[in-house]
């Protein structure tokens, strides 16, 4: 097994600062924005975006979490019941711009499931997707709005995102088995 560092802590921080500025610019500020981190590593990434927005704009936007497990189409009901924790929406999402935050975009199935979880809770004004890594290999026609880094991979490689709060570091690796 070979492990290659793609982003170190400084590069992760730089990518998340850039994503924050892109969110602010695209939405002409942060009014009516809600950040939702996808369970597991999307939650601490959403927290970093929240802190960056607060630092740059002086505003605390609503932030929460979502577990897309119950909405996935590639897991059995038993797997879903063993994994699902739930969603924590920090506000009414009706007429909000909901930004779903995740660590890696791969097939698009998690993003689709996350969008379904959002729409089951209300009708937002719009839904945007922010990911730290886009590795390609889409199975669904879903594209992130904000990307920290595009990392073309083979299907045999694995992208491993490490985030403080879940792991002991902020870094991204490609693992070749």
N, C-alpha and C positions, 0 to 999 in steps of 0.2 A: 504494500500500500504506500503510495507516494502522496505527500501533502504539500501543496504549493500555496504560499501566501499571496493573495490577490489584493487585499486592502488591509493596511495596518490601522492602528487606532486613529492616527492623524488623517488618513485618507477617508475613513468612515465618518469622522467628524466633519471633514470638508464636504463630503457628499451630502450629508444631512443638512448642513448649512445651506448648500446650493438648492436642495429640494425645498427648504423652508422659504427661501427668497422666491423661487418659482411659484410656490403656492400663493404667496402674498401678491406677487405681480399678476398672475393669471386671474385671481379673484378680486383684484383691485382693492386689496385690504383683507381683513379677516372677519368682517361682519357676516354673521349667519353661517360660520364654518363650525363643523363638528368633526373631531378626529376620533376614529375608531381603530384601535390596534387589533389585529387578528391574533388570537391565541396562538401562540406562545411568544415568539420573538417580535411579533408586530407590536405587542403592547409596550415594551420598553422603547422601541423605535418611535412610537407615537408620543411617548413621554418626552423624548428628546426633541421632537418637532414642536411639542407644546411649549417646552422651555425656550426653544429658539424663537418662537412666535412672541412669547411673553417678553423676551429680551429685545427683539427688534421692533415690535409694535406696541409694547406696553399693555397688552391685552391677554387675559386668560381665556382662551377659547374652551368650550366644553370638550372633554375627552372621555372616552370610555373604551370598552373592549367588546369583542364579539368572538364567539366560538362558532365557526362555520360547520362543525362536525355533523350536526343534525341535518344539514342541507346538502351534504356531499352525495354524489351519485355513484361513487366508487367504493363505498363501504357498506357492509351488511348492517342490519338493524342491531345486532348484538355488538358489533364493533362501535357503532354510534353510541349506544347506551353506555358502554364502558368508558368512552372518551369524552362525552359531552359534559361541559360545565355550565354553559349559559352565556348570556350577553348582558353587558352593563351599559345601557344607553344613558348618557349623562343629561339628556334633555329630550324634549319632543323633537323628532327629526323632520316633522312636516315642514316643508318650505326651507329646510336647511341645505347647505352644500355639505354633504357627508364625504369625508376623505377617509377611505379605507387604507390602512397602513399595514404592510406585510414585509417580511424579510426577503423572500425569493419568489419571483414569478417564473413558473415552469410551464405546466400544461394549460393553466388557466382555470382548472377545476376548483381550487380553493377560492379564487377571486369570484367565480360564478356563485359558489355557495355563500360567500360573504355578502354578495349583492342580494341574494335571495333572503338572507337573514335580515338585512336592512329593510327591504321592501315588505317583509312580513310585519315590520314594526311601524310602518307608515310610508308616506309618499314624500321623499325628499325633493327639493328643487333640482338637485343634481347629485350624482355620485362620481367621485374621482378616485383614482387608485394611485398610491405612492408605494414604490418598492425600492429597497436598497439595491437588489440585484435582479436583473432580467437575464435569464440564461437561455431563452428561446425554447424551441420544441413545443409550441402551442398546439393543443388539440381543440381549442375553442377560439372563436374570433374575439379575443379580449386583449386589449393593449393598455399598459399602464400609462397614466398621464405624467407621472414623475418617476424618474429612474436615477438611482445613484450611480450605477455602472452597468453597462451591457457586458456580459461575460459569455461569449459563445462557448458552448460545451458540447461534448459528445454525450449520448444517453448513458454511457457507462461511467461517466464522471458524476461526482456528487458535489454540490456546493454546500459548504458548511459555514453558516453565519454564527458568529459568537457575539453575544451582547451582554454587557454588564447588567446585572439584575437577574439574568438566567445563567450566564456563564461568568467566568472570571476575567473576561477581556472583551474588547470591541475589535473584531477582526473578521475577515472573510478568507476562507481557504477553498481550494479545489482539491478534492480527494480522488485519486485514481486508484481503483482497486485492482 
